[in-house]
Amino acid sequence: MAEAPSEEITRTDDGLCDFTARELSALLSAREVSAREVVQAHLARIERTNPAVNAIVTLVPEQALAEAHEADQRLARGADVGPLHGLPIAHKDTHDTAGILTTYGTPLLADNVPDRDELIVERMRAAGAITIGKTNVPEFAAGSHTFNPVFGATRNPYDLSRSAGGSSGGAAAALACGMQPLADGSDMGGSLRNPASYCNVVGFRPSPGRVPTWPEDTAWATMAVQGPMARNVADTALLLSVMAGPDPRSPISLETPGSSFRRSLHCDPAGLRVAWSPDLGGRLPVEPAVAAVVEDAALVFTELGAEVVQDCPDFTGAEEVFRTLRAWQFEAGLGAVLAREPDSVKFDLADNIRQGIGLVGADIARAEKLHGALFHRMRAFFERYDVLLLPVSQLVPFPVEWEWPREVADVPMHSYLDWMRSAYYVSATGCPALSVPGGFTPDGLPVGVQMVGAHRADFTVLQAGYAFEQATLYGDRRPEL
């Protein structure tokens, strides 16, 4: 649990924490509010709300205030400031931050303080963002429920007895509570999308290479990506504009400049061709409350004048592609850790690493052939449609005490991954995918809708999400904490 800021920097948040990132940016640029005031307000919000949800696990208030003072001085001198000038951000605890504790949620790294920022943090700081701390994760970011033996569990701000999702669960909960206006995250099997769905915020899994990663041992791998989260789609695109763009240290980075994501997201929804499926073409069990949200989203697009058809691509092979390449990547990244500390890695993660150890060349070859075939089926599907609506997660937020759900819609789940197929099947396609607030259950639990687009059609997906968001305003409903 993060320490509370000292009394001398505690103050009322004055409502600043409820502004969007773009609104705060405008106020900062006009010098109607200082970066120091914005940081102070968010530190006060953290002090008030974080003890209940445990979203931010490391806090650096003095450093943040010093950076805010420097930012104010730069603006006063007329120096160039970046698009994130003065905006406070707590980075995911699997993203290395120079001089700041970065534990990856494991006791093995409980005292780890990196000596450099990784690329995603480097870019945000260069754009003027102010680091205020780190957000909670599952151990080594494995799994879509945020708990670990170092800091404990993150709770859902809409119902403290429920999960906030994962692995970017701390980031999503902090956003929902107004502890920060923007957040970074990562996504292999749904880690940007699932917590966004569970916490009524926006999470975007970009196309592989859109946000380059460095350092990265498996530099050519495409299953895991990094990306933005925010409380609305426009702010998500703003953060993406800073994260995205080519970098020579990443061999798969895309050449499109990140600044292209700062243009208007407005589009005519009547021109969209929308497909939707409540259960990925009958492949998956989905709770009725989740399926209803997807159907309602399709109705919203119909009312907006879009061409809407119930249809779904063929996800054959997605299971084997994801499971095989995930296990291979986990062994590549954590195999040495397991060999060195066999009793210090949680069972499910250790099991995944051992699956990677057991792979042979023929297994990887088969997975890559299936991967290619899946890509081409998706390519053909998106020749007919612009966006596909799907569930993000197959069930609503579950009790925080559960390690993982044992069943979905009365169908048994046999591992901690099974219940997230609706997200990780999409990961296997390489397509960009957005989680947008899609409504609430009768009990007040948030449910997101997943919007998927063609390979590298990231901007189109953001436009569709923006149109839906403006029509429904589900994301405006904040938790009462």
C-alpha positions as CSV (number, residue, x, y, z in Angstrom):
1,M,0.0,0.0,0.0
2,A,1.4,3.4,-0.9
3,E,2.2,5.9,1.8
4,A,0.0,8.9,2.2
5,P,1.5,12.2,1.1
6,S,2.8,14.4,3.9
7,E,0.3,16.9,5.4
8,E,2.1,19.9,3.9
9,I,1.2,18.8,0.4
10,T,-2.3,17.6,1.2
11,R,-5.2,19.8,0.0
12,T,-8.7,19.5,-1.4
13,D,-8.8,18.4,-5.0
14,D,-11.2,21.3,-5.9
15,G,-12.8,19.2,-8.6
16,L,-9.6,19.3,-10.8
17,C,-9.5,15.5,-10.7
18,D,-12.8,15.2,-12.4
19,F,-11.7,17.2,-15.5
20,T,-10.7,15.2,-18.6
21,A,-7.0,15.2,-19.6
22,R,-7.7,17.5,-22.5
23,E,-9.6,19.9,-20.3
24,L,-6.8,19.9,-17.8
25,S,-4.3,20.5,-20.6
26,A,-6.2,23.5,-21.8
27,L,-6.4,25.0,-18.3
28,L,-2.6,24.4,-17.9
29,S,-1.7,25.9,-21.3
30,A,-3.8,29.0,-20.5
31,R,-2.1,29.2,-17.1
32,E,-5.5,29.2,-15.4
33,V,-4.2,26.5,-13.1
34,S,-0.6,25.4,-12.4
35,A,1.0,22.0,-12.8
36,R,1.7,22.1,-9.0
37,E,-2.0,22.7,-8.3
38,V,-3.0,19.8,-10.5
39,V,-0.5,17.5,-8.9
40,Q,-1.5,18.6,-5.4
41,A,-5.2,17.9,-6.3
42,H,-4.4,14.4,-7.5
43,L,-2.3,13.6,-4.4
44,A,-5.2,14.7,-2.3
45,R,-7.6,12.5,-4.2
46,I,-5.1,9.6,-3.9
47,E,-4.9,10.1,-0.1
48,R,-8.7,10.1,0.1
49,T,-9.6,7.2,-2.2
50,N,-6.6,4.9,-2.6
51,P,-6.9,3.2,0.8
52,A,-10.2,1.7,-0.3
53,V,-9.2,0.4,-3.7
54,N,-5.4,-0.1,-3.4
55,A,-4.7,1.0,-7.0
56,I,-1.5,3.0,-6.6
57,V,1.1,1.0,-4.7
58,T,4.1,3.3,-4.8
59,L,3.8,7.1,-4.5
60,V,6.5,9.7,-5.0
61,P,4.8,13.0,-4.0
62,E,7.9,15.1,-3.3
63,Q,9.4,14.2,-6.7
64,A,6.1,14.8,-8.4
65,L,5.8,18.3,-6.9
66,A,9.3,19.2,-7.8
67,E,8.7,18.1,-11.4
68,A,5.5,20.1,-11.4
69,H,7.4,23.2,-10.2
70,E,9.9,22.8,-13.0
71,A,7.0,22.4,-15.5
72,D,5.5,25.6,-14.3
73,Q,8.8,27.4,-14.7
74,R,9.3,26.2,-18.2
75,L,5.8,27.4,-19.2
76,A,6.5,30.8,-17.6
77,R,9.7,31.2,-19.6
78,G,7.8,30.5,-22.8
79,A,9.6,27.3,-23.4
80,D,8.0,24.6,-25.5
81,V,6.0,22.1,-23.5
82,G,4.6,18.8,-24.6
83,P,1.1,17.6,-25.2
84,L,1.0,16.0,-21.7
85,H,2.4,19.1,-19.9
86,G,1.6,19.0,-16.2
87,L,-0.5,15.9,-16.3
88,P,0.2,13.4,-13.4
89,I,0.5,9.7,-14.3
90,A,1.2,6.7,-12.2
91,H,2.9,4.1,-14.4
92,K,2.1,0.4,-14.4
93,D,4.3,-1.5,-12.0
94,T,5.7,-3.6,-14.8
95,H,7.0,-0.5,-16.6
96,D,10.6,0.4,-15.6
97,T,10.9,3.8,-14.1
98,A,14.3,5.3,-13.3
99,G,14.8,5.7,-9.5
100,I,11.3,4.5,-8.6
101,L,10.5,1.1,-7.1
102,T,9.3,-1.3,-9.8
103,T,8.3,-4.7,-8.3
104,Y,6.4,-6.5,-11.1
105,G,4.1,-7.6,-8.2
106,T,6.6,-10.3,-7.1
107,P,8.6,-10.6,-3.9
108,L,11.6,-11.5,-6.1
109,L,11.7,-7.8,-7.1
110,A,10.3,-6.2,-4.0
111,D,13.3,-3.9,-3.7
112,N,14.0,-3.4,-7.5
113,V,14.8,0.2,-8.5
114,P,15.6,0.5,-12.2
115,D,18.3,2.9,-13.4
116,R,16.4,4.0,-16.5
117,D,13.0,4.6,-17.9
118,E,11.7,2.2,-20.5
119,L,10.6,3.6,-23.8
120,I,6.9,4.1,-23.0
121,V,7.7,6.0,-19.8
122,E,10.5,7.9,-21.6
123,R,8.0,9.2,-24.2
124,M,5.4,10.3,-21.7
125,R,7.9,12.2,-19.6
126,A,9.3,13.8,-22.7
127,A,5.8,15.0,-23.5
128,G,5.5,16.7,-20.1
129,A,3.8,14.1,-18.0
130,I,4.7,14.1,-14.3
131,T,5.3,10.7,-12.6
132,I,3.4,10.4,-9.3
133,G,3.9,6.7,-8.7
134,K,3.2,3.1,-9.8
135,T,-0.1,1.2,-10.2
136,N,-0.8,-2.4,-9.0
137,V,-0.5,-5.5,-11.1
138,P,-0.8,-9.3,-10.8
139,E,2.6,-11.1,-10.3
140,F,4.6,-10.5,-13.5
141,A,1.3,-9.2,-15.0
142,A,0.1,-12.8,-15.5
143,G,-3.7,-13.0,-15.3
144,S,-6.7,-10.7,-15.6
145,H,-7.2,-10.3,-11.8
146,T,-5.0,-7.8,-10.0
147,F,-3.5,-9.3,-6.8
148,N,0.0,-10.1,-5.7
149,P,1.9,-11.1,-2.5
150,V,3.7,-7.7,-2.4
151,F,0.8,-5.3,-2.3
152,G,-2.4,-7.4,-2.2
153,A,-5.5,-7.0,-4.3
154,T,-6.9,-4.0,-6.1
155,R,-10.6,-3.6,-5.6
156,N,-13.3,-2.5,-8.0
157,P,-14.3,1.1,-7.2
158,Y,-17.9,0.5,-8.3
159,D,-18.1,-2.4,-5.8
160,L,-15.3,-2.9,-3.4
161,S,-16.1,-6.6,-3.0
162,R,-15.3,-7.2,-6.7
163,S,-12.3,-7.5,-9.0
164,A,-10.9,-4.5,-10.9
165,G,-9.7,-6.9,-13.6
166,G,-6.1,-7.0,-14.8
167,S,-3.3,-7.0,-15.4
168,S,-3.6,-3.2,-15.7
169,G,-6.2,-3.3,-12.8
170,G,-4.5,-0.7,-10.7
171,A,-4.3,1.7,-13.6
172,A,-8.0,1.3,-14.4
173,A,-9.2,1.7,-10.8
174,A,-7.0,4.8,-10.4
175,L,-8.5,6.3,-13.5
176,A,-12.1,5.6,-12.4
177,C,-11.5,7.2,-9.0
178,G,-9.9,10.3,-10.5
179,M,-6.4,9.6,-9.1
180,Q,-4.9,10.3,-12.5
181,P,-6.3,11.5,-15.8
182,L,-4.4,9.1,-18.0
183,A,-2.7,5.7,-17.5
184,D,-0.4,3.4,-19.3
185,G,-0.8,-0.4,-19.5
186,S,0.1,-3.5,-21.5
187,D,-2.0,-6.2,-23.0
188,M,-1.2,-9.8,-24.0
189,G,-4.5,-11.5,-23.4
190,G,-6.8,-8.6,-22.4
191,S,-4.8,-6.6,-19.8
192,L,-5.8,-3.2,-21.2
193,R,-9.3,-4.2,-22.1
194,N,-10.5,-6.3,-19.2
195,P,-9.8,-3.8,-16.4
196,A,-11.2,-1.0,-18.5
197,S,-14.4,-3.0,-18.9
198,Y,-14.6,-3.8,-15.2
199,C,-13.9,-0.2,-14.1
200,N,-15.9,1.8,-16.7
201,V,-13.0,3.4,-18.4
202,V,-11.4,3.1,-21.8
203,G,-8.5,0.8,-22.7
204,F,-7.0,0.4,-26.1
205,R,-4.9,-2.5,-27.4
206,P,-3.1,-1.0,-30.5
207,S,-1.8,-2.9,-33.5
208,P,1.5,-4.6,-32.8
209,G,4.3,-2.1,-33.4
210,R,2.1,0.9,-33.0
211,V,3.6,1.5,-29.6
212,P,7.2,0.3,-29.8
213,T,8.7,-1.4,-26.8
214,W,12.2,-1.2,-25.5
215,P,14.1,-2.9,-23.9
216,E,12.5,-6.1,-25.1
217,D,14.4,-9.4,-25.4
218,T,11.8,-10.9,-27.8
219,A,11.7,-7.9,-30.0
220,W,10.0,-9.5,-32.9
221,A,7.1,-10.9,-30.9
222,T,3.6,-9.4,-31.5
223,M,1.3,-11.0,-28.9
224,A,2.1,-8.5,-26.1
225,V,1.6,-4.8,-26.7
226,Q,1.7,-1.6,-24.6
227,G,-1.0,1.1,-24.9
228,P,-3.1,3.8,-23.3
229,M,-6.1,4.0,-20.9
230,A,-8.2,7.0,-20.0
231,R,-11.7,7.9,-18.9
232,N,-12.8,8.7,-22.5
233,V,-11.8,7.9,-26.0
234,A,-10.4,11.3,-26.9
235,D,-8.0,11.3,-23.9
236,T,-7.0,7.7,-24.9
237,A,-6.1,8.9,-28.4
238,L,-4.2,11.8,-26.8
239,L,-2.0,9.5,-24.8
240,L,-1.6,7.1,-27.8
241,S,-0.3,10.1,-29.8
242,V,2.6,10.3,-27.4
243,M,3.2,6.6,-27.1
244,A,3.0,5.8,-30.8
245,G,5.5,6.4,-33.6
246,P,8.6,4.7,-34.9
247,D,11.7,4.0,-32.9
248,P,14.9,2.4,-34.2
249,R,15.2,0.2,-31.1
250,S,12.0,-1.7,-32.0
251,P,12.2,-3.8,-35.3
252,I,8.4,-4.0,-35.6
253,S,7.6,-0.3,-34.9
254,L,5.3,1.3,-37.4
255,E,6.3,4.4,-39.3
256,T,3.1,6.4,-38.8
257,P,3.8,9.4,-36.5
258,G,2.0,9.4,-33.2
259,S,0.8,12.9,-33.7
260,S,-1.7,11.6,-36.3
261,F,-3.8,10.4,-33.4
262,R,-4.3,14.0,-32.2
263,R,-6.7,14.9,-35.0
264,S,-10.4,14.9,-34.6
265,L,-12.1,11.6,-33.9
266,H,-15.5,12.8,-35.3
267,C,-16.9,10.7,-38.1
268,D,-20.3,10.0,-39.6
269,P,-21.5,6.8,-38.0
270,A,-24.0,6.4,-40.9
271,G,-21.0,5.4,-43.0
272,L,-19.8,2.6,-40.8
273,R,-20.3,-1.1,-41.6
274,V,-20.7,-2.9,-38.2
275,A,-20.7,-6.6,-37.4
276,W,-21.5,-7.9,-33.9
277,S,-21.5,-11.2,-32.0
278,P,-22.4,-11.8,-28.4
279,D,-20.4,-15.0,-28.1
280,L,-17.8,-15.0,-31.0
281,G,-20.0,-16.9,-33.3
282,G,-21.3,-19.4,-30.7
283,R,-17.8,-20.4,-29.7
284,L,-17.8,-19.2,-26.1
285,P,-20.1,-19.2,-23.0
286,V,-21.0,-15.6,-22.1
287,E,-23.1,-14.3,-19.2
288,P,-26.4,-12.9,-20.3
289,A,-25.6,-9.5,-18.8
290,V,-22.5,-9.2,-20.9
291,A,-24.2,-10.5,-24.1
292,A,-27.0,-7.9,-23.6
293,V,-24.4,-5.1,-23.6
294,V,-23.0,-6.2,-27.0
295,E,-26.5,-6.4,-28.4
296,D,-27.4,-3.0,-27.0
297,A,-24.2,-1.6,-28.6
298,A,-25.3,-3.0,-32.0
299,L,-28.7,-1.2,-31.5
300,V,-26.9,2.1,-30.8
301,F,-25.0,1.9,-34.0
302,T,-28.3,1.0,-35.9
303,E,-29.9,4.1,-34.4
304,L,-26.9,6.1,-35.5
305,G,-27.5,5.0,-39.1
306,A,-24.7,2.4,-39.4
307,E,-25.1,-0.7,-41.5
308,V,-25.3,-3.4,-38.7
309,V,-25.2,-7.2,-39.3
310,Q,-24.9,-10.0,-36.8
311,D,-21.8,-11.8,-38.0
312,C,-18.4,-13.0,-36.7
313,P,-15.1,-14.1,-38.3
314,D,-13.8,-17.7,-38.0
315,F,-11.5,-17.8,-35.0
316,T,-10.3,-21.3,-35.7
317,G,-6.8,-21.7,-34.4
318,A,-6.9,-18.7,-32.1
319,E,-6.7,-20.8,-29.0
320,E,-3.7,-22.8,-30.1
321,V,-1.9,-19.7,-31.4
322,F,-2.4,-17.7,-28.2
323,R,-1.6,-20.5,-25.8
324,T,1.5,-21.7,-27.7
325,L,3.0,-18.3,-28.4
326,R,2.2,-17.0,-24.9
327,A,4.0,-20.0,-23.4
328,W,7.0,-19.5,-25.6
329,Q,7.2,-15.9,-24.7
330,F,6.8,-16.6,-20.9
331,E,9.6,-19.1,-21.1
332,A,11.8,-16.7,-23.0
333,G,11.2,-14.0,-20.4
334,L,10.8,-15.9,-17.2
335,G,12.4,-19.3,-17.7
336,A,15.6,-18.3,-16.0
337,V,13.6,-16.9,-13.0
338,L,11.8,-20.2,-12.6
339,A,15.0,-22.2,-12.8
340,R,16.6,-20.0,-10.2
341,E,13.6,-19.6,-7.9
342,P,11.3,-22.6,-8.5
343,D,9.3,-22.2,-5.3
344,S,8.9,-18.4,-5.6
345,V,6.7,-18.2,-8.7
346,K,2.9,-18.7,-8.4
347,F,1.6,-22.0,-9.6
348,D,-0.3,-20.9,-12.7
349,L,2.5,-18.8,-14.0
350,A,5.1,-21.5,-13.3
351,D,2.8,-23.9,-15.2
352,N,2.7,-21.6,-18.2
353,I,6.5,-21.3,-18.2
354,R,6.9,-25.1,-18.0
355,Q,4.6,-25.4,-21.0
356,G,7.0,-23.1,-22.9
357,I,9.9,-25.2,-21.8
358,G,8.2,-28.3,-23.3
359,L,7.6,-26.7,-26.7
360,V,9.5,-28.0,-29.7
361,G,10.1,-26.4,-33.1
362,A,7.2,-28.2,-34.7
363,D,4.8,-26.7,-32.1
364,I,6.0,-23.2,-32.9
365,A,5.8,-23.9,-36.6
366,R,2.2,-25.1,-36.4
367,A,1.2,-22.1,-34.3
368,E,2.7,-19.7,-36.8
369,K,0.9,-21.4,-39.7
370,L,-2.4,-21.1,-37.8
371,H,-1.5,-17.5,-37.0
372,G,-1.1,-16.7,-40.6
373,A,-4.3,-18.4,-41.6
374,L,-6.2,-16.5,-38.9
375,F,-4.7,-13.2,-40.1
376,H,-6.0,-13.8,-43.6
377,R,-9.5,-14.7,-42.5
378,M,-9.6,-11.5,-40.5
379,R,-8.3,-9.5,-43.4
380,A,-11.1,-10.9,-45.6
381,F,-13.7,-10.3,-42.9
382,F,-12.7,-6.6,-42.6
383,E,-13.1,-6.1,-46.3
384,R,-16.8,-6.3,-45.5
385,Y,-16.9,-4.5,-42.2
386,D,-15.2,-1.5,-40.5
387,V,-15.7,-2.6,-36.9
388,L,-16.7,-5.8,-35.0
389,L,-18.5,-5.6,-31.7
390,L,-17.7,-8.3,-29.1
391,P,-17.7,-8.9,-25.4
392,V,-14.6,-7.8,-23.6
393,S,-14.8,-10.3,-20.8
394,Q,-17.2,-13.2,-20.7
395,L,-18.5,-12.4,-17.2
396,V,-19.1,-9.3,-15.0
397,P,-16.7,-8.4,-12.3
398,F,-16.3,-11.3,-9.9
399,P,-15.6,-11.5,-6.1
400,V,-12.1,-10.1,-5.3
401,E,-11.3,-13.1,-3.1
402,W,-11.5,-15.5,-6.1
403,E,-8.2,-16.3,-7.7
404,W,-10.1,-16.7,-11.0
405,P,-13.6,-17.6,-12.0
406,R,-14.3,-21.4,-12.0
407,E,-17.3,-21.1,-14.4
408,V,-18.9,-18.8,-16.9
409,A,-22.7,-19.2,-17.6
410,D,-22.6,-22.6,-15.9
411,V,-19.7,-23.8,-18.1
412,P,-16.6,-24.9,-16.1
413,M,-13.3,-23.0,-16.5
414,H,-10.2,-25.1,-16.1
415,S,-7.5,-22.5,-15.9
416,Y,-6.9,-18.9,-15.0
417,L,-6.9,-18.0,-18.7
418,D,-10.1,-19.8,-19.9
419,W,-12.6,-17.0,-18.9
420,M,-10.7,-14.4,-21.0
421,R,-11.0,-16.1,-24.4
422,S,-13.2,-13.3,-25.7
423,A,-10.2,-11.0,-25.3
424,Y,-7.3,-13.3,-26.1
425,Y,-8.8,-14.6,-29.3
426,V,-8.6,-11.1,-30.6
427,S,-5.0,-10.8,-29.4
428,A,-4.1,-13.7,-31.6
429,T,-5.4,-11.9,-34.7
430,G,-3.1,-8.8,-34.3
431,C,-6.1,-6.5,-34.8
432,P,-6.5,-3.3,-32.8
433,A,-9.2,-3.5,-30.1
434,L,-10.9,-1.0,-27.8
435,S,-12.8,-1.5,-24.6
436,V,-15.4,1.3,-24.2
437,P,-18.0,1.6,-21.3
438,G,-21.1,-0.2,-22.6
439,G,-23.5,-0.1,-19.7
440,F,-24.2,-1.4,-16.2
441,T,-25.9,-4.5,-14.7
442,P,-28.9,-4.0,-12.5
443,D,-26.5,-4.3,-9.5
444,G,-24.5,-1.3,-10.9
445,L,-21.5,-3.3,-12.1
446,P,-19.8,-1.8,-15.3
447,V,-19.6,-3.8,-18.5
448,G,-17.6,-2.7,-21.5
449,V,-18.0,-3.5,-25.2
450,Q,-15.1,-4.5,-27.3
451,M,-14.6,-2.9,-30.7
452,V,-12.2,-4.6,-33.1
453,G,-10.9,-3.2,-36.4
454,A,-8.8,-4.3,-39.4
455,H,-5.1,-4.8,-39.0
456,R,-3.5,-1.4,-38.3
457,A,-6.9,0.4,-38.6
458,D,-6.4,1.9,-35.1
459,F,-7.8,5.3,-35.9
460,T,-11.0,3.8,-37.3
461,V,-11.6,1.8,-34.1
462,L,-11.1,4.9,-32.0
463,Q,-13.5,6.8,-34.2
464,A,-16.2,4.1,-33.8
465,G,-15.6,4.1,-30.0
466,Y,-15.9,7.9,-29.9
467,A,-19.2,7.8,-31.8
468,F,-20.6,5.2,-29.4
469,E,-19.3,7.0,-26.4
470,Q,-20.9,10.3,-27.4
471,A,-24.2,8.6,-28.1
472,T,-24.4,6.8,-24.8
473,L,-22.3,8.7,-22.2
474,Y,-22.0,5.5,-20.1
475,G,-18.4,6.6,-19.2
476,D,-19.6,9.7,-17.4
477,R,-20.9,7.6,-14.5
478,R,-18.2,7.7,-11.8
479,P,-17.9,5.5,-8.6
480,E,-19.2,6.9,-5.3
481,L,-16.1,6.8,-3.1
